[in-house]
Amino acid sequence: MCGILAFTALADLQTGLRALATINPRGPDENSYWRSDISSSVFLANTRLAIQDLPGGRQPMQGPAGIIRLVYNGELFNGNFLRRYRDWE
């Protein structure tokens, strides 16, 4: 089991970190977050329970150009197919 968290118009970093701490039991193996530089308007966070993980699977994930951020809960079943399109940015 994992946990995801997203805020828009977040007041401050400490609020986001407190919320992340509340979902930590859902994924005790790792947790991380990302906060936008633009007026701190977006906060994304993830907790992981590492059952079947690949190296480099840390979230929130970032696209190659650093423009897109992604946090999701689940397994990507068509990863090999999508890997062909990884340079779409």
N, C-alpha and C positions, 0 to 999 in steps of 0.2 A: 504494500500500500504506500502511496506517496501523497503529498499534499501540494496544492498550488494556491497562490495568493496573488491578487492583483488589485491595485488601488489607482484611481485617477484623482487628481487634485489633492494629493496627500499633503497634510499640513507639515509634517516633519519626519525625519528619518527614524526617530525613536518610536513613533507610532507604528511604523511599518515593522520595525524590529520586534516590538512587543507582540504584534499580531503573528509574526513568523514564529516566535517562541511558543505560541499557543497551538500551532499545528505541528510542531517538531515531533511529537509522538507518532504521527502518521508516517514519518520517514526519518528514523533516528540515525541513519548512516551518513547523511550529509545534508546540509542546507546551505543555500546561497541566495543572493538577491542582486537586483540591478535597479538603480534609480536613475531616471533621466536627468540630464544636465540642464534641460530647459525648464527653469522654475520649479524643479522637483515635481512635475505634474504626473509622472507615472512611476509606480513602484511595482516590480514583479519579483516574486520569490517562489522557491521550490524546496521541498524536502524529499529525500529519496530513501527508499528501503531497497538496498542493493541486492536483488535476487539474481537478475540476469542483466548485467550492465556491461557495456563496452567501455574501454578507456576513452576519455574525452567526452563522456556523456553528461557532463555537468550542465546544469541549467541555472538561470535562464541562458538559452543558447543565443548565439549571435550569427547573423549572416556574414558571408565573406567580406562585404563592404562595410560592415559595422552599422548598417542602417536599420536592419530588421532585428527585433528581439522576439524570442519565443519561449514560452513556458507551457508545458502540457503534461497531462497525467495519462500515461498509457504506453503502449508498445506500438512502434511503427512497423506494420507488417509488410508494407511495400517499399521498404528502404532501398533495396537493390535497384528497383525501378526508378525511384526518385534520385538516386545517386547519379544517374546519367544527366540530370538536369541541375546539378549543384552550382553551375556557373551562370545561372540565369540572371543574376543581378548585374 
